[in-house]
Amino acid sequence: HALKQDSAAVRLTNYGEFLEKHPPRYEAQIVEDTSWSCVHGIERWRSDCGCSSGRPGWNQKWRAPLRQGLDDLRDAVAPLFHEAAIRLFKDPDEARNDYVSVVLDRSKESRDAFFQAHANYELNEEERTRALMLMELERHAMLMYTSCGWFFDDISGIETVQVIAYAGRVLQLASYLFGKRAAMLEKKFVDRLATAKSNLPEQQDGATVYNRYIRSMQVGLEQVAAHYAISSIFTSYPDEADIFCYSVRRLAWDSVMSGRVRLAVGQALICSKITEAAETVCFAVLHFGDQNITAVVKRFDPSDSADYDKFVEEAKAAVNMADFPEVVRCFDRHFGSQTYSLRSLFRDEQKRILEILLTGTLEEVESSLSAIYENQASLLHFLTQSKLPRPEALTVAATFAINAGLRRALEAEPIDAIQARSWLGLAKSDQVTLDKQLLGFIVDRKMKDVMLALYERPENLATVEDALLVARTMRELPFDVNLWQAQNLWYDTYRHHRDKPPSPEWLEKMKELGRQMHIAVDAIAIDEVNGNGNGAHDAAQIAEEAARTTPEPQPLTKISVSVP
């Protein structure tokens, strides 16, 4: 849908402007312990009151023990926080409240200004890190009360897992900051979660959720170093790189190969951009050419340089001799038993590397199945047309080969319309199920890309023709494609150039492109005359008709909240 913004009857606005023109007339006071989404007051956030998304047979008895576990954790860390924070901050509570300025701007300048305003004195590096960790502990102690954690149906839902993850971060920071005094906090919290029963038998309870999902989320500097070490096998990092909220400065790096096997060794300085915690580490990675990767990491002490140099020499010599068991023994001797693998990577990077590793394998599979289909295509056509049973193996080969061929045709630059039409014909004749989700995504992305190119170079008629080719091919697909982004780009381009188009041919092709993209071009045409000589409705007329049936917006009501 589109509105003509310069219409006298309809004009776009925003909440701020509307509020300025229609100031509040009344003041209301909210009744404490009430909410808009729970008729029982605020029980939805602490008990099995019956308010939920409505899964039949489910209950929310898990809410009470989850709430109690978080309350106990909050009450346990609060005095520890104040005891530690009062040594560093003039007013710990005021510093916590003002810490939002650092959350919104994580730059060093922002942190410096925060400490200038709130620290008791100029803090050294270690004190700054402790101070920032204390602030992060308080931030996560508030985040763990995020409303949606109780709003939905089960303790294993993504919203509740997220609030438990916030609590996990509180526990991680408390362990680092308070040591033995916080030693029992996690056990008590998990024991409480064990009484929060899930509605899903496989999830069991909150303790299972914590152990299954939350523990693996808790990342320290050595885990970041392991991620960097493993991904350095597949990524050419600069000397200084950012990995999410960490910065990495490479101090040394070397590698050696023997066939498909590769050894990488190095040193790096890992620093958190949130807490300023930093650690110099040394690492080694052994990659066997597939998904089998072994990495080791430990804190590097300059006094151990000779030992590190000895390790590098021994490990490289073992690789050159193809004695890979000896490389692993070198890892054990110099780094200990803690190892990391592909599973240790952050999830996004894990997926990216798996795609790299799978590329060759998938190409081999695709080639094999395509060859089977090509060799047996005539037999499959005969069986299909004769309505005779088809062997499952041939159906699998045909499904994979046709979807792969269609995918390649759609991804080609420019799009290969002839091949796409050919594969679509085979899919229909051989009764093959198309991968609508994947193919639809490819076409949507392709359509968006050509429309973005047209938006940036609207005067180029060749770009319009490229977009038309994609749109015409898309219309032949036997399923719908979500095109809202491409449609918006078409509308913006058309609206800006319809009055003074680069050429009459350009205008006609743009109209055809819009129709191919399921846009009601005639409904938004300006100053056009149809075949009967009647003027077509433009956007302004449509907007005026809508305005006549739309009531005037009412002034907003001011709400004041009374907080005890």
N, C-alpha and C positions, 0 to 999 in steps of 0.2 A: 504494500500500500504506500502511496506517496501523497504528500500535501504540498501545494504550491505556497511557499513561505511568504511571498509578497502579496498574497490575497488579502483583501480588506476584511474579509470575514473570519479568516483563520490565520493565526500567527503562533509560531512556536515560542515557548517560554520555558522557564525552569522554576524550581521551587523557591529559590532565593528571590527572584524578581516578583513572583506571585505573592510571596509573603510581604515584600516591601510595599506592594500596591494594595494588599488586603491585610492590614495588621490585625492581630488577635483582638477579639472583642470580649472574650470571657476568660476566666481563669478557673481551672479545675484542680482539685487535689486528689492524687491517687491514693486509694485505700491500701494500706500496707498488707503484705502477704496475699496479694491478688495478682492474677495474670490474665492475658487475653486467650491463652490456649489451654487453660485447665480450669474447669468449673469447680474444682476442689481447692482453689486458692493457688498454692505453689507446690502442691503435693507431687506434681509430675516430676519434680526435681529431687524427690527424696523418698518416694514410696510407690507401691503398686496401687495407684489410685484408680486405674482403669483407663486413663487417657493414654493413647498410643496411636500408632498408624493403623491398627486394626487387624493384626494377624490372628485369625481364629485359633483358639486353644493356647495361645501364648500368654505369658504373664511378665510382669516387670518387677518381680520380687528382688531382682538383682540391684535395683536402684538404691535401696537402703544400705546394704553393706558397702557398695561403691562410695556412696556419700560419706558413710562413717569412716571408711578407710582414708579418704581424702582429708576429712576433718582432722583425724588423728595425726596424719602426716603434717598438715598445716600447723597444728598446735605444737607438734614436736620440734619443728625446725624454726618456728617464730622466735623463741628465746635464744636459740643458738645464733640466729641471724643477728639479732639486736646486740648480743654480747660481742660478736666479732665486728659488726659494722660500726659500733660507736667509737671504736679505736681509729677508724679511718674517715668517718664522715661526721660533719658537725651535727646533722640531724638525719639519721638513717631513713626515717619515714619520708621526710621532704625530698631527700636524694632519690628514693625509690620512685616517688611520684614524678619527679622531674626527669627520670631516666628515659621517659618516652622520647625526649629530644634526641637521645643516642640511638634508640630503636629506629627512629625515622631517618637518621643520618649516621651511618656507621663509620664515617671518616675519622681519621686521627684528630683532625681539627675539632670535630664535634666532641670527641671524648676528652680532649684537652680542656675545652671550655666547660664541660661538665665537672671535671675534677677541680678546675679553677674556682668554680662556684660552690662546690660542696665538700671538698676534701679538707681534713683538719690541717694538712701541711702538704708539701710537695712529695708525692708518693714515688718510691722507687719502682722498678719494673715488676718485681715480685708482688709488691703491695697493690699496684694497679691491677694486676691480674686477679688477685684475691678480691679486690673491690668490685671488679666487673663480674666476677663469678657470683658474688653475693647479690648483685643487682639481677643477674640472670636467674638465680635461684628464686628470688621474689617474683620476677616476671612469670616464670613457669608455675609458681605456686598460685598465681592468679589465673593463668591460662587453663589450669587443670579444672577450673570450675566453669568452663565454657558451656553455655546452655544446651547446645545440641547433644552433648554427651549423655543426657538423660531423656531427651525428647523422643527418641525412637524406640524400637522394639526389643533390641537384644544387646547384651554386653559385648558381643563380638562384632557389632556393626562398626563401620569405619569411623563414625563420629565418636563413639565411646572408646574405641581403640586409641583415637587421637588424644582424648583427655587423659587416658591412662599413660600414654607416651609422654605427655607433659609431666605427669607425676614421676615417671621414670627419669626424666631429666633432673627433677628436683632431687631425687635419691642419688643420682650420679654426682651432682654438684655437692650435695651434703656430705657424701662419702669423702670427696676430695678435700673439702673445706674443714670438716669437723672430725675426721678420722674415726677413732674408736668410739667417740661419743655418738656417732651416727651409725655405728656398726649394725645395730639390730633393726634399724628403720625399715629396710627393704623386707626382711623376713616378716615383720609384723604387718606390713602393708600387703604382702602376697598372701599371708595367712587369712587376712580379712577378705581378700578377693576370692579366696577359695570357697567362701560361703555365698558368693554371688553366682547363682546357677544360671547357665545359659539355657535357652530354649532349644538349642541345637545340640544333639547328643555328641557330635564330633568335636564341639568346642568346649564341652564339659562345664567350665566355670571361669571366673575372672583370673584365677591363678594360671590356668592353662593359656588363656589369652595373653597374659603378661609374659609367660615363659616362651610362648610360641612366636609372638610378634614384637614385644617391646625390648627384650634383652638384645636382640640383634640390631636394634636402632641406636643403642648407646655406643657412640663412637668416640675414641680418644685419638690423640695425636699419632700413636703408632699405627692405628687402623687407617688413618689418612695416609700415612707413609706407605703402608702396604698397598693401598689403592693406587697411589702415585707410582710405586715400583712396578706393579703388574701392568698398569695401563701404559707405562713408558715403553713396553714391548711393542705396543700397537700405535702409539701416538708420539710424534716428534715434538716434545715440549720445548719451549724456549727456556732460557736460564732462569727466568722468573715467571711463574704461572699461578693462576687462580684455580682452585678446585672447590667449587661451591663457596662456603664461608671460610675457606682456608687459603693461605698463600704459601707457595712452595718456592724456595730458592735452591736451585741445583748447585751443589758444591763440587761434585765429581760424578762421572758416569762413564761406563765402558761396557762393551759387549763383545762376545766371541761366539762363533757358530760352528757346528759340526753337523753337516747335513741339514735336517729340518730342526734340529735342537739348537736352542739359543740360550746363552747365559748373559744376564745383565747384572752389573754391580754398580753401586754408587753411594753417594752421601747427599743429604739434603737437609735444609732447615725448614721445618714445618711450623707455621704460625697461625693461630686462630685470629680471624679478623673481628671476632666478637669479644673474646676475653683477653686477647693479646698473649695467651699462653703459647710458649714456643719451645721447640725441642729439636736438637740436631740428631739425626739418625743415620745409620748406615743400613744398606739393604742389599739383597741379592734375589734374583728371580731366575728360575729354570723353566723354560717353555719347551715342551716336547713337540710342538708343531700342531697340536690340536687343542682340545679343551683341558688337557692336563697341564696345569701350571702349579709350581711350588714356589712360594716366596717366603723370605725370612726378613725380619726387621728387628733392630734393637737400638737403644740410645747409644750415640757415639760420643766417646770421651777421647779428646785429643791425646791423652796419655796412652791410649790403646792403638795408636796409629800403626805401630810395628805389627801388632797382632792382626789388624785389618789388612795390611799389605801382604802379610803371609797368607791370609785366607784367599785373597784375590789371586795370588800366584798359584796356590794349590788348586783352586777351583778352575782357573783357566787352563792349567796343564791337564786336569782330568777331562775337560771338555775336548781339548785338542786330541786326546787319546781315545775319545768316545767312551770313556769310563764313567758313565752317568751315575751308577750307584756310588762311586767315590765322591761325586759332586754332592750328592745328598748327605753323605757322611761328613763332608766338609761343612755343610750347613749345620748339622747337628753339633759338631765340635765347637764351632765359633758363635753360633746364635742360639743354641738350645733347642728344645723340642717344639716350641710354638711356631707353627707354620700357617701360611695363608694360601688361599686358592682363588679361583675365579668367583667362588661364592662370596669372597670377602669384599668384592667391589661394590661400590654404591650402585643401586639398581639401574639407573639410567646408563651408566658406563658399562655395566654388566651386559645389558641388552645390546649396546652398540658393538661390543667386542664379540658377542655371540653371533651377531649378524655377519661380522667379518669372517669368523671361523666357519660359519655355515654356508657362505657364498659358494665356495668351491664344491662342497658336498651337494648343495641344492642344484647347482649347474649340472653335475654328473647325473643326479636323479632325473632332472628335467630332460636331459638329453636321452637317457635310456628309455623313459616312458614315451617320449615323443617318437623315438625310433620304433617302439612296439606299435604305437598307434598308426604310424605311417605304413608300416608293413602289413598291418591287419585291418586297415581302414575299410577296404572294399568288403571284407567279410562282415565287419560290424555294420556297414550300411545294409547289406543283404539281410542280416538277422533282424535289424530294426524295422526295415520296410516289410519284412515277412511276418512281423509280430512273433518271432521265435525267441525263446529265452537266450539272453546274452551272458556269456561267462563273466563273472564278477571281475576277473583280472583285466579283461578287455574294457569293461566299463570304467574301471579305475584309471587305466592308461588313457582312455579317451577324455575323461573328465579333466585329468591333469594337463594333458597336451593341449586341449582346446582352450582352457582357461589361461595357460601359460602363453599360448600364441596370441590370444586376444589381449592379454596384458602387455606383451611386447609391442603389438600394433598401437595400442593406446598410449604407451609411454614414448613411442618414437617421436623424433623431432624432424619435420612436422609429423603430426599424427598420421598414421598410415590407414586411411579410410578404406582403401581397397582390401587390404589384408583383414582389417577389422570386420568388414562386411562378409568376407569369406569365412572367417572363424565363426561369426554369428550364424551363418547358414549351416555350417557343420554342426554347431550346437543344437540347432533346431532339428536337423534331419536325424542326428544320432541321439536325440533326446537327452542331452547332457545338461546337468544342473550347473548354472554359472555361479561364480563366487560374487554375489551382488555387493557384498560389503567391500571387498577389496577393489573390484572393478569400479564401483561407484565412487570410492575414495579417489582413485586415479583420475577419473573423468572430472570430478569436482575440482581437484587440484589443477588439472590441465586447463579447465575452463577459467578458473580464477587467474591463473598465470597469464593466459592470453588476453584476458580482459584488463589485467593490470598493465600489460604492455600497451594495450590500446588506450588506456586512460592516460598513460605517460606520453604517448605519441599519437594523439588522435587524428592528426592530419595525414598519417600514413595509411593509404588505402590498402596496401599489402597486409598490414596488421589486421585490418577489418576482415579481410579475406581469410587470414589464418584463423581468426576467431570463428568465422562462419563455418570453416571446415570442421573445427572441433564441435561446434554446436550441431551441425547436420549429422555428424557421426554419432553424437550423443543421443539424438532423437531416434536413432535406429536401435538403441539398446532396449531390451525387453523388460526394463525396470526403471523406476524413477530415480533421479539423482537430486540431491540437495544442492541447490545452486544459489542460495540467498546472497552469498558474498559476491559472486559473479554478477548477479542481477543488480545489486547495488552499484557496482562499478559501471555497468552498462547505463543505468539510469543517470548517474552523475555525468558520464561522458556525453550522453545524448542531450541532457538538459543544458549543458554548457555550450553546446555547439549547434543545436537545432535551428536557431535563428540565423546563424551565419555559418553554415556547414562548409567544409573545405571544397565540396563539389556536390552537385545533385546526385551523382552516383554514390558518393559516400553516404548521403542521407538515406537513400533507398536501401543500401546494404545494411546500414545500422538498424533500420526498421525490420528488415528480414531477420537480422541477428536477434533482435529483441523477441520476435515471434518464435524463433527457434528455441529461445530460452524460456518460453512459457510466460512472456510478459504481454499484457494487454496494451499493445502499442497504441491502438486507436483511441483508447480511453485517456491517454495523456498527450495526444498529438495537439499541437498548437497551430491555429490558423490554417487548418487543412479543410478541404472541401471533399465530401465523399461523392460517390458516383451519382447520387440523386440530386446533388447541388446543395445539400443541407450541410451546415457547419457542424463539425464533430464536437462533442463535449470536450473541453479541456480540463486540466487539473483544477483550475480556479472555480469553474462551474461545479465540478464534483465536490470540491471543498465547501462551496456556498450552500449546496443542498444538504451536506452533512451538518453544517453549522445551524441551519434552520431547525433541525431536529435534535440539536444538542443543548441541554439546559445550561444556563450560566453557572460557572463554578462558584461554590459557596466559600465565603471567607474561612480561613483556618481558625481553629480554636486553640488557644494557648493552654498548655499543660504544665503545671508546676508540680514537681515531685518533692514530697516532704520526706527527708531522710533523718531518722533519729540520731 
